[in-house]
Amino acid sequence: MNVLAKDGSMKIQVGANDGETITIDLKKIDSDTLGLNGFNVNGKGTITNKLQR
């Protein structure tokens, strides 16, 4: 299931009566929207900003 694969909304019943709802806007969240293109977690990447001492 790709819950945040695209923009959308979710309506939630918040009261005891019909129509007492709130709508939550959901935005797409993936590596592109987070700016994580090329992010590597397998330990085999290269360091491009080494600390200078």
C-alpha positions in Angstrom: 0.0 0.0 0.0 1.4 3.4 -1.0 -0.4 5.7 1.5 1.4 8.9 0.5 2.2 8.0 -3.1 0.2 11.0 -4.3 -1.6 14.1 -3.0 -5.0 13.4 -1.5 -7.3 14.0 1.5 -8.8 12.0 4.3 -12.1 12.7 5.9 -12.5 11.7 9.6 -15.7 11.6 11.6 -15.1 13.6 14.8 -18.6 14.0 16.3 -21.6 11.8 17.1 -23.7 13.2 14.3 -23.4 12.8 10.6 -21.5 15.6 8.9 -19.3 16.3 11.9 -16.0 15.7 10.1 -12.6 17.1 9.5 -10.7 16.8 6.3 -6.9 16.3 6.4 -4.9 17.2 3.3 -2.2 14.6 2.5 0.8 15.5 0.3 3.0 13.1 -1.6 6.0 12.1 0.3 8.8 10.1 -1.4 12.6 10.4 -1.8 12.1 13.0 -4.6 9.9 15.3 -2.6 12.2 15.0 0.4 15.3 15.7 -1.7 16.9 12.4 -1.0 17.8 11.4 -4.6 21.0 9.4 -4.4 20.7 8.9 -0.6 22.6 5.7 0.2 22.2 3.6 3.3 24.2 0.5 2.4 27.5 1.8 3.6 29.2 1.8 0.2 28.8 5.4 -0.7 31.5 8.1 -1.1 32.0 11.1 1.1 31.8 14.3 -0.8 32.1 16.7 2.1 35.0 15.5 4.3 35.6 17.4 7.5 38.7 19.6 7.2 40.8 19.9 10.4 
